[in-house]
């Protein structure tokens, strides 16, 4: 919603106003000093002649030429149509998607749970050459389903393993972001392999800080997708503490996390740190649970974006030049027609 908007005309070259005024004054002086031509006729004092009045149309050529000069002067002033929009407000969020690219993301999604229950069935399927979906492939599909739903949100993408990398800055061009989601692959960082959750959160915060003036901090969200525990880089608890201080909500989605990881005290502390920022933790062992986690995030409370005033100006001197040429041409054309020639 835009609070106010207005438009008007401004002149960028006001110094030519003196030229226009001087030209008009010179034309007036020439007209005043112009010599008149007289002629005599035997019927000049005839009653019929005395009763006739000259047509006002005789002034048309001079008026058109004068207007043509005026419009040339206006064109020299470089007129511009200026449009201003006031502060606009709309619902939306800044969301940074933080994706784990550690080597374990290449493992089969849900395989740990399935192997305990359907181990024999999995062996039979493997013999038939069944292609199982990896965690990364399942996550990519979930993200491609989530992104189009965030219509008014600006989304960014960060990938991490031992280090973190900005894949896409915050953008409302979701088709652009979807292309990058399709391109991410654990093999890109095959030389790393560890899981640095703290580094991923920190990079996401730095991205949000660069947009600090664009929206209220309550509108900023970080969503972390990982399939392991932090085992490298910055302590994620420090990163979460900074996120809480800055007002950033952090959501953590465990992508097929092994039960032994979720039972660890360090992981429990990480989940508590996430909740302290106002976010939530989701445990997703298969595609439906991953989709459910994304749907829950999709329904989180919207914030309000506040955009700065927009001002644009469009030069329109060509219009005045065209009108001027038209008036001058018409005035010169009429001045050679006897009907418009003034005799006295």
C-alpha positions as CSV (number, residue, x, y, z in Angstrom):
1,X,0.0,0.0,0.0
2,X,1.4,3.4,-1.0
3,X,0.8,6.2,1.4
4,X,0.9,9.0,-1.1
5,X,1.9,9.8,-4.7
6,X,2.1,13.0,-6.8
7,X,3.4,14.2,-10.0
8,X,4.3,17.6,-11.6
9,X,6.4,19.4,-14.1
10,X,9.9,20.8,-13.4
11,X,12.3,22.7,-15.6
12,X,16.0,21.6,-15.5
13,X,17.4,24.6,-17.4
14,X,15.8,27.6,-15.8
15,X,18.7,29.9,-17.0
16,X,17.2,29.9,-20.5
17,X,14.2,31.7,-19.0
18,X,16.1,35.0,-19.4
19,X,16.7,34.2,-23.1
20,X,13.0,33.5,-23.6
21,X,12.0,36.8,-21.8
22,X,14.5,38.8,-23.8
23,X,13.3,37.3,-27.1
24,X,9.7,38.1,-26.4
25,X,10.6,41.6,-25.4
26,X,12.6,42.1,-28.6
27,X,9.7,40.8,-30.7
28,X,7.4,43.2,-29.0
29,X,9.8,46.1,-29.6
30,X,10.1,45.2,-33.3
31,X,6.3,45.0,-33.7
32,X,5.9,48.4,-32.0
33,X,8.6,50.1,-34.3
34,X,7.3,48.4,-37.4
35,X,6.5,50.9,-40.2
36,X,3.0,50.9,-41.6
37,X,2.2,51.1,-45.3
38,X,-0.7,53.1,-46.5
39,X,-2.6,53.2,-49.8
40,X,-5.2,55.5,-51.3
41,X,-8.4,54.5,-53.0
42,X,-11.2,56.6,-54.5
43,X,-13.8,54.6,-52.5
44,X,-11.9,54.9,-49.1
45,X,-14.6,57.2,-47.7
46,X,-17.5,55.3,-49.3
47,X,-20.3,54.6,-46.6
48,X,-20.1,50.9,-47.3
49,X,-16.4,50.8,-46.8
50,X,-16.7,52.8,-43.6
51,X,-19.2,50.3,-42.2
52,X,-16.9,47.3,-42.7
53,X,-14.7,46.1,-39.9
54,X,-11.5,44.1,-40.4
55,X,-11.6,40.4,-39.3
56,X,-9.8,39.5,-36.2
57,X,-8.4,36.5,-38.1
58,X,-5.8,38.9,-39.5
59,X,-3.9,38.5,-36.2
60,X,-3.8,34.7,-36.5
61,X,-0.3,34.4,-38.2
62,X,1.3,36.7,-35.7
63,X,-0.3,34.9,-32.7
64,X,0.8,31.5,-34.1
65,X,4.4,32.7,-34.6
66,X,4.5,34.2,-31.1
67,X,3.2,30.9,-29.6
68,X,5.8,29.0,-31.6
69,X,8.6,31.1,-30.2
70,X,7.1,30.6,-26.6
71,X,7.1,26.8,-27.1
72,X,10.7,26.9,-28.3
73,X,11.6,28.8,-25.2
74,X,9.8,26.2,-23.0
75,X,11.7,23.4,-24.8
76,X,15.0,25.1,-24.0
77,X,14.0,25.1,-20.3
78,X,14.1,21.2,-20.5
79,X,10.7,20.4,-19.0
80,X,10.4,17.1,-17.1
81,X,7.5,15.3,-15.7
82,X,8.4,14.3,-12.2
83,X,6.6,11.5,-10.4
84,X,7.1,10.8,-6.7
85,X,5.8,8.0,-4.6
86,X,5.7,8.2,-0.9
87,X,6.5,5.4,1.6
88,X,5.0,2.1,0.5
89,X,4.2,-0.7,3.0
90,X,3.4,-4.3,2.2
91,X,3.5,-7.6,4.0
92,X,6.5,-9.8,3.5
93,X,9.7,-11.2,5.0
94,X,13.4,-11.4,4.3
95,X,14.2,-15.1,4.4
96,X,17.6,-16.6,4.0
97,X,17.6,-20.3,3.2
98,X,20.8,-21.9,4.6
99,X,21.5,-25.3,3.0
100,X,24.0,-27.9,4.2
101,X,26.2,-29.2,1.4
102,X,28.2,-31.7,3.5
103,X,29.0,-35.0,2.0
104,X,26.3,-36.8,4.0
105,X,23.6,-34.9,2.0
106,X,24.3,-37.4,-0.8
107,X,22.9,-40.3,1.3
108,X,19.4,-41.7,0.6
109,X,16.6,-39.7,2.2
110,X,14.9,-41.7,5.0
111,X,17.2,-44.7,4.5
112,X,18.1,-45.0,8.1
113,X,14.5,-45.4,9.2
114,X,13.6,-47.6,6.3
115,X,16.5,-50.0,6.7
116,X,15.4,-50.8,10.3
117,X,11.8,-51.6,9.2
118,X,12.0,-52.6,5.6
119,X,15.6,-53.9,5.2
120,X,14.6,-56.9,3.2
121,X,12.4,-54.8,0.9
122,X,15.2,-52.4,0.3
123,X,17.6,-55.2,-0.7
124,X,15.0,-56.5,-3.2
125,X,14.6,-53.0,-4.6
126,X,18.3,-52.5,-4.9
127,X,18.6,-55.7,-6.9
128,X,16.0,-54.4,-9.3
129,X,18.0,-51.2,-9.8
130,X,15.7,-48.9,-8.0
131,X,17.0,-45.3,-7.8
132,X,16.6,-43.8,-4.4
133,X,16.3,-40.1,-3.8
134,X,19.1,-38.4,-1.9
135,X,18.6,-36.0,0.9
136,X,19.8,-33.2,-1.3
137,X,17.3,-34.1,-4.1
138,X,14.5,-34.3,-1.6
139,X,15.5,-30.9,-0.2
140,X,15.7,-29.3,-3.6
141,X,12.2,-30.4,-4.4
142,X,10.9,-29.1,-1.1
143,X,12.6,-25.7,-1.7
144,X,11.2,-25.5,-5.2
145,X,7.8,-26.0,-3.7
146,X,8.3,-23.5,-1.0
147,X,9.8,-20.6,-3.0
148,X,6.7,-19.8,-5.3
149,X,4.5,-19.6,-2.2
150,X,6.5,-16.7,-0.7
151,X,5.1,-14.2,-3.2
152,X,5.9,-10.9,-1.4
153,X,9.1,-12.1,0.3
154,X,12.7,-11.5,-0.6
155,X,14.6,-14.8,-0.5
156,X,18.3,-15.4,-0.3
157,X,20.4,-18.6,-0.5
158,X,23.5,-19.6,1.5
159,X,25.3,-22.9,1.2
160,X,27.8,-24.3,3.7
161,X,30.0,-27.2,4.6
162,X,33.2,-26.4,6.4
163,X,32.8,-22.8,5.1
164,X,29.7,-20.8,4.0
165,X,29.0,-19.2,0.7
166,X,26.4,-16.8,-0.6
167,X,24.7,-18.4,-3.6
168,X,22.1,-15.8,-4.1
169,X,21.5,-12.4,-2.4
170,X,18.0,-11.4,-1.2
171,X,15.8,-11.1,-4.3
172,X,12.1,-11.1,-5.2
173,X,13.0,-12.7,-8.6
174,X,12.0,-16.2,-7.5
175,X,12.6,-17.8,-10.9
176,X,16.2,-16.6,-10.6
177,X,16.5,-18.2,-7.2
178,X,14.9,-21.4,-8.3
179,X,17.7,-21.8,-10.9
180,X,20.3,-21.6,-8.2
181,X,18.5,-24.1,-6.0
182,X,18.5,-26.6,-8.9
183,X,22.3,-26.0,-9.4
184,X,23.4,-26.7,-5.8
185,X,25.1,-30.0,-5.3
186,X,27.2,-31.5,-2.5
187,X,29.9,-32.3,-5.1
188,X,30.5,-28.5,-5.4
189,X,32.1,-28.6,-2.0
190,X,33.4,-32.1,-2.2
191,X,36.8,-31.0,-0.9
192,X,35.3,-30.0,2.4
193,X,32.7,-32.4,3.8
194,X,32.3,-31.2,7.4
195,X,29.2,-29.4,8.9
196,X,29.7,-25.8,10.0
197,X,26.2,-24.7,11.0
198,X,27.5,-21.7,12.9
199,X,29.2,-20.4,9.7
200,X,26.0,-20.8,7.7
201,X,23.9,-18.8,10.2
202,X,26.6,-16.1,10.4
203,X,26.7,-15.7,6.6
204,X,22.9,-15.4,6.6
205,X,23.0,-12.7,9.3
206,X,25.6,-10.7,7.4
207,X,23.3,-10.8,4.3
208,X,20.4,-9.6,6.4
209,X,22.5,-6.8,8.0
210,X,23.2,-5.4,4.5
211,X,19.5,-4.9,4.1
212,X,19.0,-3.4,7.6
213,X,17.5,-0.1,6.3
214,X,15.0,-1.8,4.0
215,X,12.7,-3.4,6.6
216,X,12.1,-3.9,10.3
217,X,14.3,-6.5,12.0
218,X,11.2,-8.5,12.9
219,X,10.8,-9.3,9.2
220,X,14.0,-11.2,9.0
221,X,14.1,-15.0,9.1
222,X,16.9,-17.6,8.7
223,X,15.9,-21.2,7.8
224,X,18.7,-23.8,8.2
225,X,18.5,-27.2,6.5
226,X,21.1,-29.7,7.8
227,X,21.5,-33.5,8.1
228,X,24.2,-33.5,10.8
229,X,25.5,-31.9,13.9
230,X,27.9,-29.0,14.0
231,X,31.5,-30.3,13.9
232,X,33.5,-27.5,12.4
233,X,33.9,-23.7,12.4
234,X,32.2,-21.2,14.6
235,X,30.1,-22.3,17.6
236,X,26.5,-22.1,16.4
237,X,25.4,-21.0,19.9
238,X,27.4,-17.8,19.5
239,X,25.7,-17.3,16.1
240,X,22.2,-17.9,17.6
241,X,23.0,-15.5,20.4
242,X,23.8,-12.8,17.9
243,X,20.7,-13.6,15.9
244,X,18.6,-13.3,19.0
245,X,20.2,-9.9,19.8
246,X,19.5,-8.6,16.4
247,X,15.9,-9.8,16.4
248,X,16.4,-12.5,13.7
249,X,14.2,-15.6,13.9
250,X,16.0,-18.9,13.2
251,X,14.3,-22.1,12.1
252,X,16.2,-25.4,12.0
253,X,15.1,-28.3,10.0
254,X,16.9,-31.6,10.6
255,X,17.0,-33.4,7.3
256,X,16.9,-37.1,8.2
257,X,19.0,-36.6,11.3
258,X,20.1,-39.9,13.0
259,X,18.4,-40.5,16.4
260,X,21.8,-40.6,18.1
261,X,22.5,-37.1,17.0
262,X,19.2,-35.7,18.2
263,X,19.8,-37.3,21.6
264,X,23.1,-35.5,22.2
265,X,23.2,-32.6,24.7
266,X,24.9,-30.3,22.1
267,X,22.0,-30.9,19.7
268,X,19.4,-30.3,22.4
269,X,21.2,-27.0,23.3
270,X,21.2,-26.0,19.7
271,X,17.5,-26.6,19.4
272,X,16.9,-24.5,22.6
273,X,19.0,-21.8,21.1
274,X,16.9,-21.8,18.0
275,X,13.6,-21.6,20.0
276,X,15.1,-18.7,22.0
277,X,15.2,-16.6,18.8
278,X,11.5,-17.1,18.3
279,X,12.0,-19.9,15.7
280,X,11.2,-23.6,15.8
281,X,12.9,-26.9,15.2
282,X,11.5,-29.6,12.8
283,X,12.6,-33.2,12.5
284,X,12.1,-34.4,8.9
285,X,12.9,-38.0,8.2
286,X,11.1,-38.3,4.9
287,X,9.7,-36.1,2.1
288,X,6.2,-35.7,3.7
289,X,7.7,-34.5,7.0
290,X,10.1,-32.1,5.1
291,X,7.1,-30.7,3.2
292,X,5.1,-30.4,6.4
293,X,8.0,-28.4,8.0
294,X,8.1,-26.1,4.9
295,X,4.3,-25.6,5.0
296,X,4.5,-24.6,8.7
297,X,7.2,-22.0,7.9
298,X,5.1,-20.8,5.0
299,X,2.3,-19.9,7.5
300,X,4.6,-17.9,9.9
301,X,3.5,-14.4,10.7
302,X,4.1,-11.9,7.9
303,X,6.0,-8.7,8.7
304,X,5.7,-5.3,7.1
305,X,8.2,-3.9,4.6
306,X,8.7,-0.2,4.4
307,X,10.2,1.0,1.1
308,X,11.9,4.4,0.5
309,X,10.3,7.1,-1.6
310,X,10.7,6.6,-5.3
311,X,11.2,9.6,-7.6
312,X,11.5,9.5,-11.4
313,X,11.6,12.2,-14.0
314,X,10.9,11.9,-17.7
315,X,12.1,14.6,-20.2
316,X,9.3,15.9,-22.4
317,X,11.0,18.7,-24.3
318,X,10.4,16.8,-27.6
319,X,6.7,17.5,-27.2
320,X,7.2,21.3,-27.0
321,X,9.6,21.2,-29.9
322,X,7.0,19.4,-32.0
323,X,4.3,21.9,-31.1
324,X,6.6,24.8,-31.7
325,X,7.5,23.7,-35.2
326,X,3.9,23.0,-36.0
327,X,2.8,26.5,-34.8
328,X,5.7,28.3,-36.7
329,X,5.0,26.4,-39.9
330,X,1.3,27.2,-39.7
331,X,2.0,30.8,-38.9
332,X,4.3,31.2,-41.9
333,X,1.9,29.4,-44.2
334,X,-1.0,31.7,-43.2
335,X,1.2,34.9,-43.5
336,X,1.4,34.4,-47.3
337,X,-2.3,34.0,-47.8
338,X,-3.8,37.4,-48.9
339,X,-6.8,37.0,-46.6
340,X,-4.5,37.1,-43.5
341,X,-2.3,39.9,-44.8
342,X,-3.1,43.1,-42.9
343,X,-3.0,46.3,-44.9
344,X,-3.6,49.7,-43.5
